[in-house]
Amino acid sequence: MTDILTLVFNTFTSQTDVRKDLKVTPPSPTTCSALVVGDQSISRSVLLLAAVTAASEMGMKVMFFTQTQIQSLPASLQKCVPSLSPECLKKIKFSYPRTVEELLQQVASLHESTNTSPTPPSLIIVDRLEGFLCAPGGGSHGGFHPGEQSCAAHLSALLCDSAAFLTRLLKQRSSSLAPCRLIASFQSEDDSGQTSREASATDPILDVLDRYFRVRCTLDQDRSYEAAAAGLQEAWHIYLSGTGIAEASSAKDLKDGPDGAQEWQLFIFPDGLMEFRLV
């Protein structure tokens, strides 16, 4: 999954930076799943950019699960990809399960739909896992379902199993689009008033999710004076870390940072334009 995230960040990098080589190589099994942790709005923008980039740049079919109806791309994303063709959008299928039970059923049905589909999806995206795990009507006071940790484990295991199944199917059909990647987003209950990194350190649900999602993409807002003085509407730090990153970096003898971690910055300008920069 880090191949697509890195492609997204490179594709929409700041014009003042030199773009890195955009050649994408298939990820290892340890980096095929990633969890975006932090602000709901920003994480959804990252997920949508990942879906659009996978479809337009890599020709992938994308399965996008979300509880929020998406009638059109947000204005900020339209500025990033103004010339997106309708054919690319057709490669992205949106599904709107309302509950975790409906999500489990729809994910499980991916095993069945591939029998009639000539090309299985190469990317599964789940927007806002906490929305499925949180009790109905809970809001900020309702908390998660009783047994939320087992529910999170069950859902994560099914997602990973489905991605592995689709990977085998893609390879059997000699598809260059294998393996099937998995990306989801999650905002901790404890995010309010803390950085995402601080909140995630104390969230038992994230402990469970980390067992299945080998790469963590953490979003932390930059509230410094420098960010405000630069005329930015928002500035964010993006940290790629986790056991998948560490193992991949060790295998390639890369030295991006502690345990192979990478850091990017996201700049959002007043007109909605989004730019990334490698730190």
N, C-alpha and C positions, 0 to 999 in steps of 0.2 A: 504494500500500500504506500510505502514511502516513495516509490518511484513516481506515483501519480501526484502526491503532495509536493514533492520536489519539482516536478514538471509544472505544477500550478504556480509555485513560487517563482520559478525561473521565467515562465511565460509572461507573468505580470510583474516582473521586476521593475524597479525604478529605472527610468530612461537615463539617469545619470550614472548608473552602474553598468559594468560590462556583463552581459549575459553569459552564463555558463553554458557548456555543451548541453543541448537539449535532448541528446540521444538517450532514449529510455531502454534499459535492459530489464528483462523479467526479474522480479524480486525473488529472493529466497523464501522458503516457507515461513521463516521466522519474521519476515517483514510484510506478510500479506494481509495482516489485520492491524488497524490503527484506531485509536480512540481520541477524539478531539474533546478536550476538557476546558470548559470556561463559558463565557458569555453566550447566551442563546442566539442572539442576533448575529454576532460575528461568526460563531461556529456554523450557523446555517449558511452564511455567505460562503464560507470555506467549503462546505459540503456541496453547494450548488456549483461553485467554481470547479470542484473536483469532477462532478458529474459532466459538466459542459466540456471540460478539457479532455476527459476520457473519451467522450463521444466524438468530439471534433478533431482532436489531435491524434487519437489512437484507434478510432473506429470501433470503440467498444459499445456493447449494449449495457445499459445501466438500469438496475432496479432500485428505486428510491422510495423508501417507506417513511411516511411522516403523518402526524395527526393534523397538520396545518395545510389547508387547501392552498395550492400554488397555482394561481391563474396565469401569472406571467413572471418573468425574472425581475428581481428588484432593480430599481433604477441604477444602483451602484454597479451591479453586474452587467447591465446593458451598456454602461459606459466602458466596461472592461472588454466586452465582446460585442461591439456594435454590429458586426457583419455576420453574426451567427446564422447559418442556413437552417431552414425548416427541416431538411433531411437529417441534420445532426440532432435536432430536438426530438425527432421521432425515435431516435435510439435510446432515449431516456423514458422509462415508464414509471409514472408516479402511482403509488398505491396509498390509500388513506385508512389504515386500521385505526379503530377508536380505542381499543383496549389491548392489553398485553395478550389476552386470549386470542383476539383476532390477528394480532401480529404473529403469534406463534403458528396459527393455522396457515396464514399466507406465506410465511417463510417455509413451512413444511411443504406447501403446495409447489414450491419451486422444483422439487424432485419430480412432480407429476407433469408440470407444464413443459419441461424439457423434452418430453416424449414427442410432442407435436411441434416444438419450435426448432427451426433449422440451426439457429445460433443461440446458445444459452447466454445469459448475462455474464459479463466478465468483471462486473463491479456491483456489489451490494452495498447500499447506503441506508443507514437508519438514523433519522433525525430525532434528537432529544429522547434518549433512552429513559431519562427520569420521568418523562411524561407518561410512559407506559408503565413504569414501576410504581409511580405515585398513586395513592388511593384516590378514587374519583372524588372530585370536589375538595380535595385536600388543600390545594394551594400551598401557601408557605407555612400553614399551620397543621396540615393534615398528615404530613410525613408519608412514608412508604407503606406498602402492603405489609401486613404481618408475614414474616417469612420472606421479606424482600431480598435477602441475600441468596436464598435458594432459588427464588424466582429469577434474579439476575444471572445466576449460574446456569439455570435451565435455558434461558433465552440466549445467552452468550454461546453455550455449547451447541445449540441448534443452529445458530448463525454460522459458527465455525464449521460445523458438520456439513451444512449446505454449501458453503464455499468450497470445501474439500471435494464434495460430490461433483459440483460444477467444474472444478479443476480437472478431475478425472475425465469428465465428459468432453471438455474442450480438448484435452490431449488426445482422446480417442478419435476425435474428428480432425486431428492434425491441425488444430487451430493455433495460429500464432498469437491469439489473444489470451492464452492460458498463462499463468494461473488466474483463478477468480479471486479478486481482491475484496476486502471487507473493511468498511469504515463506518463508524458510528460517532455520535456526539453525546455528551453527558455534562450537565451542570450540577455540581454538588449543592445540597441543601445549605451547606455552610459557606457558600461562596460570598454571601453578602458581608461586606466590610473586610474581607480578606483577599489576598491574592489567590488565584486558582491553585498555585503550588502549595500554599499554606492550608487551604481548605481540603485539598485532595489528600494531604498527609493524615487527616483525621477521619476520613470518610470510609466506613466499612464496606459500602457498596463498591467504591473504587478499588478496594483491595481485591474484591471478587472479580471485577471486570479486568483487572490487570493480569489475572491468571490466563485469560483468553486473548486479550488484545495485547500483542507483544510490543507494540509501539505506542507511545503516548505523545500526543500533540497538545501542549498546554498553552492556553491563551491568557496572558496577563496584560492588563491595561497600563500604559505608561502615562502617569499623571504628572510628570515632571514639568518644571517651568520651560525647559528647552522644547518640549513637544508643543506646548501652547504658543511659545514665541515663534515657532516655525510656521504658524498659520494653519496647523492641522486641525481638523475637526476631532479626530481621534488618532492615537498611536498605540500600537500593541506589540508586545514581545511574544514570539512564538518559539517554543522549545520542543524539539523532537528528541525524545529520550526513550528509555525502556530496554528490556532485555533483547528485543529484536534488533534495535539499533546497535547495541553493544556487540552482539554476536556477528552482525553483518560487518561492522567496522573492524572487528578482530580478524575476520576471515579475509578482508581486503587490506589489512594493515593500515587502516585509515586513522588519522589523529584529529578528528573534528573537535574534540573536547573531552571532558571527563566521561568515560564509558562510551565514547563515540557520539555524544550528544551534539546536536546542531542548534543554532539559534538564528532566527530570522526576525525582522521587524516588519510590521504591517502599518502603512500610513493610509489614513482615510482623509481625503481633502474635502473642503466645504461643498464642492460640486458633486461629491459622491464617488469620485475616482479612487480606486484602491491600487496601491503599489506595495511590492514586497522588496526587502533588501536583506541580503545575507550579512550577518554580523561577523 
